[in-house]
Amino acid sequence: MTTVDISLVLFDMEGVLTHYDREARVAHLAATTHCTPDAVRHAIWGSGLEARADAGIIDDAEYLATLGAMLNYPLGKDEWLASRRASITPNERTLALAGQLQKSRAIAILTNNCHLVTDHLAYLNPAVDRLFGKAVYSSASFGATKPAPQTYVRCVEEIGARPSETLFIDDTEANVRGAVDAGLLGYTFDNAEALESEFERLGLL
């Protein structure tokens, strides 16, 4: 067992603590707006709209209004949230590991998302909301998305932790590299079993 001085474990949300089904989200929103799935994909991702919202370049109201205009549909917040909820399934195993860690370490989430996700987490992702409470931070709060170093640095500062004592976990290797470049420890998530072994190696469990 290796003992590392870690006071905070910072998780990515989708792909680690939850399974993210992008196509379920697309299908739900396509049915709601009477658009084709391709039109939805282009409006959200192909146009760069969601990336701008996730980086805090545009606010939630502008994001929803622009998305609705692109889909030629008066898209409401509740309809958007319903489509987003359709994409989320909790990863019970990693949530259980996070719950174990919470007994001895601070835990938090840093997710590439707009405020619509983090502000409505109790509806979108009740299991995560119950465990993490207010310790869920969207990239939109920090003016950039992962893997930009400022995203990690500002998040850790807001939490009140030290980068060198923070372990960041993400399923995207580039995001983990960004965290390491920002002075954090990093681990690329593959599955819960391997993560549990890593926690044991680090002396966290």
C-alpha positions in Angstrom: 0.0 0.0 0.0 1.3 3.5 -0.9 0.3 6.3 1.4 -0.3 9.6 -0.3 -1.3 12.8 1.3 -4.7 13.3 -0.3 -7.3 15.5 1.4 -9.8 15.9 -1.5 -11.0 13.4 -4.2 -12.4 15.3 -7.1 -14.6 13.3 -9.5 -15.8 13.8 -13.0 -19.5 13.0 -13.1 -20.6 11.5 -16.4 -18.5 8.5 -17.4 -17.4 8.0 -13.8 -20.2 8.4 -11.3 -22.9 8.0 -13.9 -23.3 6.4 -17.3 -24.0 9.0 -20.0 -26.2 7.9 -22.9 -25.9 10.7 -25.5 -28.2 9.0 -28.0 -31.0 8.6 -25.4 -30.7 12.4 -24.9 -30.8 13.0 -28.7 -33.8 10.7 -29.2 -35.8 12.3 -26.3 -35.1 15.9 -27.6 -35.8 14.9 -31.2 -39.2 13.5 -30.2 -40.0 16.7 -28.1 -39.0 19.1 -30.8 -40.2 17.1 -33.8 -36.7 17.4 -35.3 -34.4 14.7 -36.7 -31.7 13.3 -34.5 -29.1 14.7 -36.8 -30.6 18.2 -36.4 -30.4 17.8 -32.6 -26.8 16.6 -32.7 -25.8 19.5 -34.9 -27.6 22.1 -32.8 -26.1 20.9 -29.5 -22.6 19.8 -30.5 -21.9 20.5 -34.1 -22.6 24.2 -33.8 -20.5 24.5 -30.7 -23.5 25.8 -28.7 -23.2 23.4 -25.7 -19.4 23.9 -25.5 -20.0 27.7 -25.1 -22.6 27.1 -22.4 -20.3 24.6 -20.6 -17.5 27.2 -20.7 -19.8 29.9 -19.3 -19.4 32.0 -22.4 -23.2 32.2 -22.7 -25.7 31.9 -19.8 -28.5 29.3 -19.5 -31.2 31.5 -20.9 -29.3 32.3 -24.0 -28.3 28.7 -24.4 -32.0 27.5 -24.3 -33.2 30.3 -26.5 -30.5 29.6 -29.1 -31.1 25.9 -29.1 -34.8 26.4 -29.5 -34.3 28.8 -32.4 -31.9 26.3 -34.1 -34.5 23.6 -33.7 -37.4 25.9 -34.6 -39.2 25.0 -31.4 -40.0 27.0 -28.3 -37.9 24.8 -26.0 -38.6 25.2 -22.3 -36.2 24.5 -19.4 -38.3 21.6 -18.2 -38.3 19.9 -21.6 -34.5 20.3 -21.8 -34.1 18.9 -18.3 -36.3 15.9 -19.2 -34.1 15.1 -22.2 -31.0 15.5 -20.1 -32.4 13.2 -17.4 -33.0 10.5 -20.0 -29.3 10.3 -20.6 -28.2 9.7 -17.0 -27.9 6.4 -15.2 -26.1 6.2 -11.8 -23.0 4.0 -11.6 -23.8 2.4 -8.3 -20.4 0.9 -7.8 -18.4 4.1 -8.1 -21.0 6.0 -6.0 -20.5 3.4 -3.3 -16.7 3.9 -3.5 -17.2 7.7 -3.2 -19.5 7.1 -0.2 -16.7 5.1 1.5 -14.2 7.8 0.8 -16.5 10.4 2.3 -15.9 8.9 5.8 -12.2 10.1 5.7 -11.8 12.5 2.8 -13.5 15.5 1.2 -15.2 14.5 -2.0 -16.5 16.8 -4.8 -17.4 16.8 -8.5 -16.0 18.9 -11.3 -18.1 18.4 -14.5 -18.0 20.0 -17.9 -21.6 21.2 -17.9 -23.6 24.4 -17.8 -25.4 25.5 -14.6 -28.7 23.9 -15.8 -27.2 20.6 -14.8 -25.7 21.4 -11.5 -28.6 23.7 -10.4 -31.1 20.9 -11.1 -29.1 17.9 -10.0 -31.8 16.7 -7.5 -34.1 16.1 -10.5 -31.5 15.0 -13.0 -29.4 12.7 -10.8 -30.8 12.1 -7.4 -28.2 9.6 -6.3 -25.4 11.9 -7.0 -27.2 14.8 -5.4 -27.8 12.9 -2.2 -24.2 12.0 -1.8 -22.4 15.2 -2.9 -24.9 17.9 -2.1 -23.5 21.3 -2.9 -20.0 20.0 -3.6 -20.8 19.8 -7.3 -19.0 22.4 -9.6 -19.8 23.1 -13.2 -17.1 24.2 -15.6 -19.3 27.2 -16.5 -18.5 28.6 -13.1 -14.9 28.9 -14.0 -14.9 30.3 -17.5 -13.4 27.3 -19.2 -14.0 23.6 -19.6 -11.6 20.8 -18.7 -8.8 20.3 -19.7 -8.0 24.1 -19.3 -5.8 24.4 -16.2 -7.8 27.3 -14.8 -10.9 25.1 -14.4 -9.1 22.8 -12.0 -7.2 25.5 -10.1 -10.3 27.7 -9.6 -12.4 24.7 -8.5 -9.9 23.5 -6.0 -9.4 27.1 -4.7 -13.2 27.5 -4.2 -13.3 24.2 -2.3 -10.4 25.3 -0.1 -8.1 22.5 -0.9 -4.5 22.3 -2.2 -3.9 21.1 -5.8 -1.1 18.9 -4.6 -3.4 17.1 -2.1 -6.2 16.6 -4.7 -6.8 13.5 -6.7 -8.8 14.1 -9.8 -10.6 11.2 -11.5 -12.0 11.4 -15.1 -12.7 8.9 -17.9 -11.1 11.2 -20.5 -7.3 11.0 -20.6 -6.9 14.6 -21.8 -8.9 15.8 -18.8 -6.6 13.9 -16.5 -3.5 15.3 -18.2 -5.0 18.8 -17.8 -5.4 18.2 -14.0 -1.9 17.0 -13.7 -0.6 20.1 -15.6 -2.6 22.2 -13.1 -0.7 20.5 -10.2 -3.3 17.9 -9.2 -2.8 14.2 -9.0 -4.7 12.4 -11.7 -6.2 9.0 -12.4 -7.9 7.9 -15.7 -11.1 5.9 -14.9 -11.9 2.7 -16.7 -14.0 0.7 -14.3 -15.0 0.7 -10.6 -13.0 -2.4 -9.8 -9.8 -0.8 -11.0 -10.6 2.4 -9.2 -11.1 0.5 -6.0 -7.7 -1.1 -6.4 -6.2 2.4 -7.0 -7.8 3.8 -3.9 -6.4 0.9 -1.9 -3.0 1.4 -3.3 -3.1 5.0 -2.3 -4.2 4.2 1.2 -7.6 5.9 0.7 -9.7 2.8 1.6 
